[in-house]
Amino acid sequence: MQTDPASLDPELRNARFFAIASPALGLLSLCISIIPVCGGVASVLGIILGYVSLKTEHSRSAVAGVSISMLGLLITITYTVFLLFFKK
C-alpha cells in the first residue's frame, strides 16, 4: 500500500524526489553527452541530487542515479578531450 506523499515529512519527500530525479538526469546526461556543456551540467546535477538523497534516505534509485550520472560525466569528459585534441 502506498503512502500519501502529502503526509510525509518534507525532508523525506524531497529526498524521494531527488532519488527519482537523479537517475533521470543520469540518463539524460548519457543521451546528451555529445554536447559537452549540457552533458556535464546534467551529470553534475544528477550526482548532487543523488548524494543529497542518500544523506537522508538510502534508496536504490539514488545509488543508481549517482552511478549513471558518474558514467555520463566520464563519457562527457572523454568526448571533450577527444574534441580538443583530435580536431582538424
Contacts in CASP RR format, 6 or more apart in sequence:
PFRMAT RR
TARGET T0000
AUTHOR 0000-0000-0000
METHOD contacts of the structure
MODEL  1
MQTDPASLDPELRNARFFAIASPALGLLSLCISIIPVCGGVASVLGIILG
YVSLKTEHSRSAVAGVSISMLGLLITITYTVFLLFFKK
5 13 0 8 1.000
5 16 0 8 1.000
8 16 0 8 1.000
11 56 0 8 1.000
12 56 0 8 1.000
12 57 0 8 1.000
14 56 0 8 1.000
15 52 0 8 1.000
15 53 0 8 1.000
15 55 0 8 1.000
15 56 0 8 1.000
15 57 0 8 1.000
15 59 0 8 1.000
15 62 0 8 1.000
16 53 0 8 1.000
16 57 0 8 1.000
16 59 0 8 1.000
18 49 0 8 1.000
18 50 0 8 1.000
18 52 0 8 1.000
18 53 0 8 1.000
18 62 0 8 1.000
19 50 0 8 1.000
19 53 0 8 1.000
19 57 0 8 1.000
19 59 0 8 1.000
19 61 0 8 1.000
19 62 0 8 1.000
20 61 0 8 1.000
21 46 0 8 1.000
21 49 0 8 1.000
22 46 0 8 1.000
22 47 0 8 1.000
22 49 0 8 1.000
22 50 0 8 1.000
22 53 0 8 1.000
22 61 0 8 1.000
22 62 0 8 1.000
22 64 0 8 1.000
22 65 0 8 1.000
22 66 0 8 1.000
22 68 0 8 1.000
22 69 0 8 1.000
23 61 0 8 1.000
23 64 0 8 1.000
23 65 0 8 1.000
23 68 0 8 1.000
25 42 0 8 1.000
25 43 0 8 1.000
25 45 0 8 1.000
25 46 0 8 1.000
25 49 0 8 1.000
25 65 0 8 1.000
25 69 0 8 1.000
26 42 0 8 1.000
26 43 0 8 1.000
26 46 0 8 1.000
26 65 0 8 1.000
26 68 0 8 1.000
26 69 0 8 1.000
26 71 0 8 1.000
26 72 0 8 1.000
27 68 0 8 1.000
28 39 0 8 1.000
28 42 0 8 1.000
29 39 0 8 1.000
29 40 0 8 1.000
29 42 0 8 1.000
29 43 0 8 1.000
29 46 0 8 1.000
29 68 0 8 1.000
29 69 0 8 1.000
29 72 0 8 1.000
29 73 0 8 1.000
29 76 0 8 1.000
30 68 0 8 1.000
30 71 0 8 1.000
30 72 0 8 1.000
30 75 0 8 1.000
32 38 0 8 1.000
32 39 0 8 1.000
32 42 0 8 1.000
33 39 0 8 1.000
33 40 0 8 1.000
33 43 0 8 1.000
33 72 0 8 1.000
33 75 0 8 1.000
33 76 0 8 1.000
33 79 0 8 1.000
34 79 0 8 1.000
36 76 0 8 1.000
36 79 0 8 1.000
36 80 0 8 1.000
36 83 0 8 1.000
39 72 0 8 1.000
39 73 0 8 1.000
39 76 0 8 1.000
40 72 0 8 1.000
40 73 0 8 1.000
40 76 0 8 1.000
42 69 0 8 1.000
43 69 0 8 1.000
43 70 0 8 1.000
43 72 0 8 1.000
43 73 0 8 1.000
43 76 0 8 1.000
44 69 0 8 1.000
44 73 0 8 1.000
45 69 0 8 1.000
46 65 0 8 1.000
46 66 0 8 1.000
46 69 0 8 1.000
47 66 0 8 1.000
47 69 0 8 1.000
47 70 0 8 1.000
47 73 0 8 1.000
50 62 0 8 1.000
50 65 0 8 1.000
50 66 0 8 1.000
50 69 0 8 1.000
51 66 0 8 1.000
53 59 0 8 1.000
53 62 0 8 1.000
54 62 0 8 1.000
54 63 0 8 1.000
54 66 0 8 1.000
END
